[in-house]
Amino acid sequence: MSIHYLTDSETQNLEKVSIVLGRCVIDLLVRKKIVNTDNILSQIVAEMEKSSDSDEFQLYRTTLEFVGTLSK
């Protein structure tokens, strides 16, 4: 995936996804869990379930799709 040809909107979405992904990885590290795809996906789902509004939920869903797609 080349980030050089993304639109401004796509770049902003990718930045938001990277922030969410970073938070999930940090949560795993703090809890002394192994950082692997399965644990990251599980953490994203756990955060999705705790989300308080539809925008936040959608951001976690986008992150879930991003990680799930790239891990295949």
PyMOL Python script that loads the backbone (N, CA, C, O; Angstrom):
from pymol import cmd

cmd.read_pdbstr("""\
ATOM      1  N   MET A   1       0.845  -1.179   0.000  1.00  0.00           N
ATOM      2  CA  MET A   1       0.000   0.000   0.000  1.00  0.00           C
ATOM      3  C   MET A   1       0.891   1.242   0.000  1.00  0.00           C
ATOM      4  O   MET A   1       1.710   1.442   0.896  1.00  0.00           O
ATOM      5  N   SER A   2       0.709   2.056  -1.013  1.00  0.00           N
ATOM      6  CA  SER A   2       1.494   3.281  -1.104  1.00  0.00           C
ATOM      7  C   SER A   2       0.690   4.444  -0.544  1.00  0.00           C
ATOM      8  O   SER A   2      -0.459   4.660  -0.929  1.00  0.00           O
ATOM      9  N   ILE A   3       1.294   5.180   0.354  1.00  0.00           N
ATOM     10  CA  ILE A   3       0.590   6.325   0.945  1.00  0.00           C
ATOM     11  C   ILE A   3       0.832   7.608   0.169  1.00  0.00           C
ATOM     12  O   ILE A   3       0.296   8.659   0.520  1.00  0.00           O
ATOM     13  N   HIS A   4       1.633   7.528  -0.882  1.00  0.00           N
ATOM     14  CA  HIS A   4       1.980   8.729  -1.644  1.00  0.00           C
ATOM     15  C   HIS A   4       0.841   9.220  -2.529  1.00  0.00           C
ATOM     16  O   HIS A   4       0.841  10.383  -2.932  1.00  0.00           O
ATOM     17  N   TYR A   5      -0.113   8.378  -2.835  1.00  0.00           N
ATOM     18  CA  TYR A   5      -1.186   8.744  -3.752  1.00  0.00           C
ATOM     19  C   TYR A   5      -2.537   8.875  -3.063  1.00  0.00           C
ATOM     20  O   TYR A   5      -3.574   8.822  -3.724  1.00  0.00           O
ATOM     21  N   LEU A   6      -2.539   9.042  -1.766  1.00  0.00           N
ATOM     22  CA  LEU A   6      -3.781   9.178  -1.021  1.00  0.00           C
ATOM     23  C   LEU A   6      -4.291  10.611  -1.077  1.00  0.00           C
ATOM     24  O   LEU A   6      -3.512  11.562  -1.150  1.00  0.00           O
ATOM     25  N   THR A   7      -5.613  10.747  -1.041  1.00  0.00           N
ATOM     26  CA  THR A   7      -6.208  12.076  -0.952  1.00  0.00           C
ATOM     27  C   THR A   7      -6.027  12.595   0.467  1.00  0.00           C
ATOM     28  O   THR A   7      -5.638  11.846   1.364  1.00  0.00           O
ATOM     29  N   ASP A   8      -6.305  13.865   0.665  1.00  0.00           N
ATOM     30  CA  ASP A   8      -6.208  14.442   2.012  1.00  0.00           C
ATOM     31  C   ASP A   8      -7.139  13.722   2.981  1.00  0.00           C
ATOM     32  O   ASP A   8      -6.767  13.457   4.123  1.00  0.00           O
ATOM     33  N   SER A   9      -8.341  13.409   2.528  1.00  0.00           N
ATOM     34  CA  SER A   9      -9.312  12.707   3.373  1.00  0.00           C
ATOM     35  C   SER A   9      -8.801  11.316   3.753  1.00  0.00           C
ATOM     36  O   SER A   9      -8.906  10.903   4.908  1.00  0.00           O
ATOM     37  N   GLU A  10      -8.253  10.608   2.784  1.00  0.00           N
ATOM     38  CA  GLU A  10      -7.718   9.275   3.059  1.00  0.00           C
ATOM     39  C   GLU A  10      -6.528   9.344   4.016  1.00  0.00           C
ATOM     40  O   GLU A  10      -6.360   8.481   4.877  1.00  0.00           O
ATOM     41  N   THR A  11      -5.716  10.370   3.857  1.00  0.00           N
ATOM     42  CA  THR A  11      -4.574  10.559   4.752  1.00  0.00           C
ATOM     43  C   THR A  11      -5.044  10.820   6.175  1.00  0.00           C
ATOM     44  O   THR A  11      -4.482  10.273   7.123  1.00  0.00           O
ATOM     45  N   GLN A  12      -6.074  11.653   6.333  1.00  0.00           N
ATOM     46  CA  GLN A  12      -6.621  11.932   7.663  1.00  0.00           C
ATOM     47  C   GLN A  12      -7.195  10.671   8.285  1.00  0.00           C
ATOM     48  O   GLN A  12      -6.992  10.416   9.472  1.00  0.00           O
ATOM     49  N   ASN A  13      -7.913   9.875   7.489  1.00  0.00           N
ATOM     50  CA  ASN A  13      -8.476   8.623   8.001  1.00  0.00           C
ATOM     51  C   ASN A  13      -7.372   7.659   8.421  1.00  0.00           C
ATOM     52  O   ASN A  13      -7.489   6.991   9.448  1.00  0.00           O
ATOM     53  N   LEU A  14      -6.304   7.584   7.635  1.00  0.00           N
ATOM     54  CA  LEU A  14      -5.187   6.711   7.970  1.00  0.00           C
ATOM     55  C   LEU A  14      -4.509   7.160   9.261  1.00  0.00           C
ATOM     56  O   LEU A  14      -4.089   6.325  10.062  1.00  0.00           O
ATOM     57  N   GLU A  15      -4.400   8.462   9.466  1.00  0.00           N
ATOM     58  CA  GLU A  15      -3.826   8.982  10.712  1.00  0.00           C
ATOM     59  C   GLU A  15      -4.695   8.600  11.909  1.00  0.00           C
ATOM     60  O   GLU A  15      -4.172   8.215  12.955  1.00  0.00           O
ATOM     61  N   LYS A  16      -6.014   8.702  11.763  1.00  0.00           N
ATOM     62  CA  LYS A  16      -6.923   8.324  12.853  1.00  0.00           C
ATOM     63  C   LYS A  16      -6.810   6.836  13.156  1.00  0.00           C
ATOM     64  O   LYS A  16      -6.787   6.432  14.319  1.00  0.00           O
ATOM     65  N   VAL A  17      -6.741   6.023  12.102  1.00  0.00           N
ATOM     66  CA  VAL A  17      -6.595   4.572  12.273  1.00  0.00           C
ATOM     67  C   VAL A  17      -5.283   4.263  12.988  1.00  0.00           C
ATOM     68  O   VAL A  17      -5.244   3.397  13.862  1.00  0.00           O
ATOM     69  N   SER A  18      -4.219   4.957  12.626  1.00  0.00           N
ATOM     70  CA  SER A  18      -2.926   4.688  13.267  1.00  0.00           C
ATOM     71  C   SER A  18      -2.942   5.063  14.746  1.00  0.00           C
ATOM     72  O   SER A  18      -2.294   4.403  15.557  1.00  0.00           O
ATOM     73  N   ILE A  19      -3.670   6.105  15.100  1.00  0.00           N
ATOM     74  CA  ILE A  19      -3.792   6.488  16.513  1.00  0.00           C
ATOM     75  C   ILE A  19      -4.542   5.408  17.291  1.00  0.00           C
ATOM     76  O   ILE A  19      -4.116   5.008  18.374  1.00  0.00           O
ATOM     77  N   VAL A  20      -5.660   4.938  16.733  1.00  0.00           N
ATOM     78  CA  VAL A  20      -6.439   3.882  17.389  1.00  0.00           C
ATOM     79  C   VAL A  20      -5.600   2.613  17.510  1.00  0.00           C
ATOM     80  O   VAL A  20      -5.582   1.971  18.560  1.00  0.00           O
ATOM     81  N   LEU A  21      -4.915   2.261  16.446  1.00  0.00           N
ATOM     82  CA  LEU A  21      -4.081   1.062  16.458  1.00  0.00           C
ATOM     83  C   LEU A  21      -2.964   1.183  17.488  1.00  0.00           C
ATOM     84  O   LEU A  21      -2.649   0.220  18.188  1.00  0.00           O
ATOM     85  N   GLY A  22      -2.372   2.359  17.576  1.00  0.00           N
ATOM     86  CA  GLY A  22      -1.329   2.597  18.571  1.00  0.00           C
ATOM     87  C   GLY A  22      -1.842   2.450  19.989  1.00  0.00           C
ATOM     88  O   GLY A  22      -1.176   1.864  20.841  1.00  0.00           O
ATOM     89  N   ARG A  23      -3.030   2.985  20.240  1.00  0.00           N
ATOM     90  CA  ARG A  23      -3.629   2.852  21.581  1.00  0.00           C
ATOM     91  C   ARG A  23      -3.859   1.392  21.937  1.00  0.00           C
ATOM     92  O   ARG A  23      -3.600   0.966  23.063  1.00  0.00           O
ATOM     93  N   CYS A  24      -4.350   0.628  20.962  1.00  0.00           N
ATOM     94  CA  CYS A  24      -4.617  -0.790  21.216  1.00  0.00           C
ATOM     95  C   CYS A  24      -3.321  -1.549  21.500  1.00  0.00           C
ATOM     96  O   CYS A  24      -3.285  -2.400  22.388  1.00  0.00           O
ATOM     97  N   VAL A  25      -2.271  -1.248  20.759  1.00  0.00           N
ATOM     98  CA  VAL A  25      -0.977  -1.899  20.996  1.00  0.00           C
ATOM     99  C   VAL A  25      -0.440  -1.515  22.371  1.00  0.00           C
ATOM    100  O   VAL A  25       0.078  -2.367  23.093  1.00  0.00           O
ATOM    101  N   ILE A  26      -0.557  -0.251  22.735  1.00  0.00           N
ATOM    102  CA  ILE A  26      -0.103   0.189  24.059  1.00  0.00           C
ATOM    103  C   ILE A  26      -0.882  -0.528  25.155  1.00  0.00           C
ATOM    104  O   ILE A  26      -0.299  -0.951  26.153  1.00  0.00           O
ATOM    105  N   ASP A  27      -2.204  -0.671  24.977  1.00  0.00           N
ATOM    106  CA  ASP A  27      -3.009  -1.404  25.957  1.00  0.00           C
ATOM    107  C   ASP A  27      -2.502  -2.836  26.115  1.00  0.00           C
ATOM    108  O   ASP A  27      -2.419  -3.346  27.233  1.00  0.00           O
ATOM    109  N   LEU A  28      -2.166  -3.480  25.008  1.00  0.00           N
ATOM    110  CA  LEU A  28      -1.641  -4.845  25.080  1.00  0.00           C
ATOM    111  C   LEU A  28      -0.305  -4.885  25.815  1.00  0.00           C
ATOM    112  O   LEU A  28      -0.070  -5.770  26.638  1.00  0.00           O
ATOM    113  N   LEU A  29       0.558  -3.938  25.520  1.00  0.00           N
ATOM    114  CA  LEU A  29       1.865  -3.895  26.177  1.00  0.00           C
ATOM    115  C   LEU A  29       1.735  -3.657  27.676  1.00  0.00           C
ATOM    116  O   LEU A  29       2.427  -4.288  28.475  1.00  0.00           O
ATOM    117  N   VAL A  30       0.850  -2.750  28.051  1.00  0.00           N
ATOM    118  CA  VAL A  30       0.641  -2.450  29.472  1.00  0.00           C
ATOM    119  C   VAL A  30       0.129  -3.683  30.208  1.00  0.00           C
ATOM    120  O   VAL A  30       0.501  -3.929  31.355  1.00  0.00           O
ATOM    121  N   ARG A  31      -0.729  -4.456  29.541  1.00  0.00           N
ATOM    122  CA  ARG A  31      -1.279  -5.658  30.164  1.00  0.00           C
ATOM    123  C   ARG A  31      -0.366  -6.873  29.990  1.00  0.00           C
ATOM    124  O   ARG A  31      -0.731  -7.996  30.337  1.00  0.00           O
ATOM    125  N   LYS A  32       0.843  -6.620  29.437  1.00  0.00           N
ATOM    126  CA  LYS A  32       1.860  -7.660  29.250  1.00  0.00           C
ATOM    127  C   LYS A  32       1.349  -8.827  28.411  1.00  0.00           C
ATOM    128  O   LYS A  32       1.627  -9.993  28.693  1.00  0.00           O
ATOM    129  N   LYS A  33       0.593  -8.478  27.370  1.00  0.00           N
ATOM    130  CA  LYS A  33       0.111  -9.481  26.425  1.00  0.00           C
ATOM    131  C   LYS A  33       1.013  -9.476  25.205  1.00  0.00           C
ATOM    132  O   LYS A  33       1.666  -8.476  24.905  1.00  0.00           O
ATOM    133  N   ILE A  34       1.043 -10.584  24.516  1.00  0.00           N
ATOM    134  CA  ILE A  34       1.814 -10.681  23.281  1.00  0.00           C
ATOM    135  C   ILE A  34       1.141  -9.813  22.220  1.00  0.00           C
ATOM    136  O   ILE A  34      -0.076  -9.857  22.043  1.00  0.00           O
ATOM    137  N   VAL A  35       1.945  -9.032  21.527  1.00  0.00           N
ATOM    138  CA  VAL A  35       1.410  -8.191  20.459  1.00  0.00           C
ATOM    139  C   VAL A  35       1.447  -9.006  19.170  1.00  0.00           C
ATOM    140  O   VAL A  35       2.493  -9.158  18.539  1.00  0.00           O
ATOM    141  N   ASN A  36       0.287  -9.523  18.800  1.00  0.00           N
ATOM    142  CA  ASN A  36       0.143 -10.233  17.533  1.00  0.00           C
ATOM    143  C   ASN A  36      -1.205  -9.850  16.926  1.00  0.00           C
ATOM    144  O   ASN A  36      -2.006  -9.163  17.560  1.00  0.00           O
ATOM    145  N   THR A  37      -1.441 -10.287  15.723  1.00  0.00           N
ATOM    146  CA  THR A  37      -2.644  -9.872  15.009  1.00  0.00           C
ATOM    147  C   THR A  37      -3.912 -10.248  15.765  1.00  0.00           C
ATOM    148  O   THR A  37      -4.827  -9.434  15.885  1.00  0.00           O
ATOM    149  N   ASP A  38      -3.971 -11.464  16.273  1.00  0.00           N
ATOM    150  CA  ASP A  38      -5.176 -11.904  16.985  1.00  0.00           C
ATOM    151  C   ASP A  38      -5.459 -11.035  18.206  1.00  0.00           C
ATOM    152  O   ASP A  38      -6.601 -10.638  18.436  1.00  0.00           O
ATOM    153  N   ASN A  39      -4.431 -10.743  18.982  1.00  0.00           N
ATOM    154  CA  ASN A  39      -4.627  -9.915  20.175  1.00  0.00           C
ATOM    155  C   ASN A  39      -4.980  -8.476  19.808  1.00  0.00           C
ATOM    156  O   ASN A  39      -5.781  -7.838  20.491  1.00  0.00           O
ATOM    157  N   ILE A  40      -4.389  -7.970  18.738  1.00  0.00           N
ATOM    158  CA  ILE A  40      -4.730  -6.613  18.298  1.00  0.00           C
ATOM    159  C   ILE A  40      -6.190  -6.560  17.860  1.00  0.00           C
ATOM    160  O   ILE A  40      -6.917  -5.640  18.235  1.00  0.00           O
ATOM    161  N   LEU A  41      -6.620  -7.539  17.071  1.00  0.00           N
ATOM    162  CA  LEU A  41      -8.022  -7.574  16.634  1.00  0.00           C
ATOM    163  C   LEU A  41      -8.964  -7.688  17.832  1.00  0.00           C
ATOM    164  O   LEU A  41     -10.002  -7.027  17.874  1.00  0.00           O
ATOM    165  N   SER A  42      -8.608  -8.515  18.792  1.00  0.00           N
ATOM    166  CA  SER A  42      -9.436  -8.663  20.000  1.00  0.00           C
ATOM    167  C   SER A  42      -9.518  -7.359  20.782  1.00  0.00           C
ATOM    168  O   SER A  42     -10.577  -7.002  21.298  1.00  0.00           O
ATOM    169  N   GLN A  43      -8.404  -6.657  20.866  1.00  0.00           N
ATOM    170  CA  GLN A  43      -8.380  -5.383  21.583  1.00  0.00           C
ATOM    171  C   GLN A  43      -9.232  -4.343  20.863  1.00  0.00           C
ATOM    172  O   GLN A  43      -9.939  -3.566  21.505  1.00  0.00           O
ATOM    173  N   ILE A  44      -9.167  -4.325  19.539  1.00  0.00           N
ATOM    174  CA  ILE A  44      -9.992  -3.382  18.773  1.00  0.00           C
ATOM    175  C   ILE A  44     -11.468  -3.666  19.022  1.00  0.00           C
ATOM    176  O   ILE A  44     -12.250  -2.739  19.230  1.00  0.00           O
ATOM    177  N   VAL A  45     -11.854  -4.937  19.001  1.00  0.00           N
ATOM    178  CA  VAL A  45     -13.254  -5.308  19.253  1.00  0.00           C
ATOM    179  C   VAL A  45     -13.669  -4.899  20.660  1.00  0.00           C
ATOM    180  O   VAL A  45     -14.771  -4.387  20.857  1.00  0.00           O
ATOM    181  N   ALA A  46     -12.801  -5.119  21.636  1.00  0.00           N
ATOM    182  CA  ALA A  46     -13.113  -4.730  23.020  1.00  0.00           C
ATOM    183  C   ALA A  46     -13.338  -3.226  23.114  1.00  0.00           C
ATOM    184  O   ALA A  46     -14.250  -2.771  23.805  1.00  0.00           O
ATOM    185  N   GLU A  47     -12.511  -2.461  22.422  1.00  0.00           N
ATOM    186  CA  GLU A  47     -12.673  -1.006  22.430  1.00  0.00           C
ATOM    187  C   GLU A  47     -13.936  -0.591  21.679  1.00  0.00           C
ATOM    188  O   GLU A  47     -14.604   0.367  22.068  1.00  0.00           O
ATOM    189  N   MET A  48     -14.261  -1.301  20.618  1.00  0.00           N
ATOM    190  CA  MET A  48     -15.503  -1.023  19.875  1.00  0.00           C
ATOM    191  C   MET A  48     -16.708  -1.167  20.794  1.00  0.00           C
ATOM    192  O   MET A  48     -17.621  -0.341  20.780  1.00  0.00           O
ATOM    193  N   GLU A  49     -16.695  -2.224  21.588  1.00  0.00           N
ATOM    194  CA  GLU A  49     -17.818  -2.499  22.481  1.00  0.00           C
ATOM    195  C   GLU A  49     -17.961  -1.430  23.555  1.00  0.00           C
ATOM    196  O   GLU A  49     -19.059  -1.210  24.066  1.00  0.00           O
ATOM    197  N   LYS A  50     -16.856  -0.758  23.904  1.00  0.00           N
ATOM    198  CA  LYS A  50     -16.905   0.295  24.920  1.00  0.00           C
ATOM    199  C   LYS A  50     -17.187   1.672  24.328  1.00  0.00           C
ATOM    200  O   LYS A  50     -17.404   2.629  25.072  1.00  0.00           O
ATOM    201  N   SER A  51     -17.187   1.786  23.002  1.00  0.00           N
ATOM    202  CA  SER A  51     -17.325   3.108  22.380  1.00  0.00           C
ATOM    203  C   SER A  51     -18.675   3.726  22.719  1.00  0.00           C
ATOM    204  O   SER A  51     -19.698   3.045  22.795  1.00  0.00           O
ATOM    205  N   SER A  52     -18.639   5.036  22.918  1.00  0.00           N
ATOM    206  CA  SER A  52     -19.820   5.742  23.412  1.00  0.00           C
ATOM    207  C   SER A  52     -20.660   6.395  22.323  1.00  0.00           C
ATOM    208  O   SER A  52     -21.822   6.723  22.561  1.00  0.00           O
ATOM    209  N   ASP A  53     -20.104   6.588  21.145  1.00  0.00           N
ATOM    210  CA  ASP A  53     -20.898   7.205  20.081  1.00  0.00           C
ATOM    211  C   ASP A  53     -20.615   6.529  18.746  1.00  0.00           C
ATOM    212  O   ASP A  53     -19.663   5.758  18.619  1.00  0.00           O
ATOM    213  N   SER A  54     -21.441   6.821  17.763  1.00  0.00           N
ATOM    214  CA  SER A  54     -21.347   6.134  16.478  1.00  0.00           C
ATOM    215  C   SER A  54     -20.077   6.494  15.706  1.00  0.00           C
ATOM    216  O   SER A  54     -19.546   5.654  14.980  1.00  0.00           O
ATOM    217  N   ASP A  55     -19.580   7.723  15.850  1.00  0.00           N
ATOM    218  CA  ASP A  55     -18.347   8.108  15.155  1.00  0.00           C
ATOM    219  C   ASP A  55     -17.157   7.315  15.680  1.00  0.00           C
ATOM    220  O   ASP A  55     -16.325   6.834  14.911  1.00  0.00           O
ATOM    221  N   GLU A  56     -17.092   7.188  16.995  1.00  0.00           N
ATOM    222  CA  GLU A  56     -16.010   6.418  17.614  1.00  0.00           C
ATOM    223  C   GLU A  56     -16.119   4.945  17.218  1.00  0.00           C
ATOM    224  O   GLU A  56     -15.117   4.305  16.899  1.00  0.00           O
ATOM    225  N   PHE A  57     -17.341   4.413  17.240  1.00  0.00           N
ATOM    226  CA  PHE A  57     -17.572   3.029  16.846  1.00  0.00           C
ATOM    227  C   PHE A  57     -17.117   2.811  15.405  1.00  0.00           C
ATOM    228  O   PHE A  57     -16.460   1.815  15.100  1.00  0.00           O
ATOM    229  N   GLN A  58     -17.468   3.744  14.523  1.00  0.00           N
ATOM    230  CA  GLN A  58     -17.097   3.628  13.114  1.00  0.00           C
ATOM    231  C   GLN A  58     -15.582   3.666  12.931  1.00  0.00           C
ATOM    232  O   GLN A  58     -15.039   2.961  12.080  1.00  0.00           O
ATOM    233  N   LEU A  59     -14.907   4.479  13.721  1.00  0.00           N
ATOM    234  CA  LEU A  59     -13.445   4.550  13.644  1.00  0.00           C
ATOM    235  C   LEU A  59     -12.825   3.211  14.046  1.00  0.00           C
ATOM    236  O   LEU A  59     -11.884   2.748  13.401  1.00  0.00           O
ATOM    237  N   TYR A  60     -13.341   2.590  15.099  1.00  0.00           N
ATOM    238  CA  TYR A  60     -12.837   1.276  15.500  1.00  0.00           C
ATOM    239  C   TYR A  60     -13.166   0.226  14.447  1.00  0.00           C
ATOM    240  O   TYR A  60     -12.365  -0.673  14.194  1.00  0.00           O
ATOM    241  N   ARG A  61     -14.326   0.336  13.839  1.00  0.00           N
ATOM    242  CA  ARG A  61     -14.702  -0.612  12.789  1.00  0.00           C
ATOM    243  C   ARG A  61     -13.767  -0.482  11.586  1.00  0.00           C
ATOM    244  O   ARG A  61     -13.332  -1.482  11.015  1.00  0.00           O
ATOM    245  N   THR A  62     -13.466   0.749  11.212  1.00  0.00           N
ATOM    246  CA  THR A  62     -12.533   0.992  10.112  1.00  0.00           C
ATOM    247  C   THR A  62     -11.158   0.415  10.433  1.00  0.00           C
ATOM    248  O   THR A  62     -10.512  -0.187   9.576  1.00  0.00           O
ATOM    249  N   THR A  63     -10.720   0.604  11.673  1.00  0.00           N
ATOM    250  CA  THR A  63      -9.429   0.062  12.104  1.00  0.00           C
ATOM    251  C   THR A  63      -9.448  -1.459  12.072  1.00  0.00           C
ATOM    252  O   THR A  63      -8.476  -2.088  11.653  1.00  0.00           O
ATOM    253  N   LEU A  64     -10.544  -2.045  12.510  1.00  0.00           N
ATOM    254  CA  LEU A  64     -10.698  -3.499  12.485  1.00  0.00           C
ATOM    255  C   LEU A  64     -10.600  -4.024  11.053  1.00  0.00           C
ATOM    256  O   LEU A  64      -9.908  -5.009  10.795  1.00  0.00           O
ATOM    257  N   GLU A  65     -11.290  -3.369  10.131  1.00  0.00           N
ATOM    258  CA  GLU A  65     -11.238  -3.776   8.725  1.00  0.00           C
ATOM    259  C   GLU A  65      -9.826  -3.619   8.163  1.00  0.00           C
ATOM    260  O   GLU A  65      -9.350  -4.476   7.419  1.00  0.00           O
ATOM    261  N   PHE A  66      -9.163  -2.525   8.520  1.00  0.00           N
ATOM    262  CA  PHE A  66      -7.806  -2.256   8.042  1.00  0.00           C
ATOM    263  C   PHE A  66      -6.848  -3.354   8.492  1.00  0.00           C
ATOM    264  O   PHE A  66      -6.115  -3.913   7.677  1.00  0.00           O
ATOM    265  N   VAL A  67      -6.852  -3.662   9.773  1.00  0.00           N
ATOM    266  CA  VAL A  67      -5.946  -4.686  10.307  1.00  0.00           C
ATOM    267  C   VAL A  67      -6.327  -6.060   9.768  1.00  0.00           C
ATOM    268  O   VAL A  67      -5.458  -6.842   9.382  1.00  0.00           O
ATOM    269  N   GLY A  68      -7.616  -6.352   9.741  1.00  0.00           N
ATOM    270  CA  GLY A  68      -8.072  -7.650   9.255  1.00  0.00           C
ATOM    271  C   GLY A  68      -7.720  -7.887   7.800  1.00  0.00           C
ATOM    272  O   GLY A  68      -7.343  -8.996   7.421  1.00  0.00           O
ATOM    273  N   THR A  69      -7.841  -6.858   6.986  1.00  0.00           N
ATOM    274  CA  THR A  69      -7.535  -6.975   5.564  1.00  0.00           C
ATOM    275  C   THR A  69      -6.041  -7.145   5.330  1.00  0.00           C
ATOM    276  O   THR A  69      -5.629  -7.969   4.513  1.00  0.00           O
ATOM    277  N   LEU A  70      -5.235  -6.376   6.034  1.00  0.00           N
ATOM    278  CA  LEU A  70      -3.789  -6.431   5.818  1.00  0.00           C
ATOM    279  C   LEU A  70      -3.141  -7.665   6.423  1.00  0.00           C
ATOM    280  O   LEU A  70      -2.020  -8.015   6.055  1.00  0.00           O
ATOM    281  N   SER A  71      -3.824  -8.327   7.339  1.00  0.00           N
ATOM    282  CA  SER A  71      -3.218  -9.485   8.001  1.00  0.00           C
ATOM    283  C   SER A  71      -3.421 -10.779   7.219  1.00  0.00           C
ATOM    284  O   SER A  71      -2.877 -11.818   7.593  1.00  0.00           O
ATOM    285  N   LYS A  72      -4.183 -10.727   6.160  1.00  0.00           N
ATOM    286  CA  LYS A  72      -4.446 -11.950   5.375  1.00  0.00           C
ATOM    287  C   LYS A  72      -3.330 -12.237   4.412  1.00  0.00           C
ATOM    288  O   LYS A  72      -3.387 -13.223   3.677  1.00  0.00           O
TER     289      LYS A  72
END
""", "prot")
cmd.dss("prot")
cmd.show_as("cartoon", "prot")
cmd.util.cbc("prot")
cmd.orient("prot")
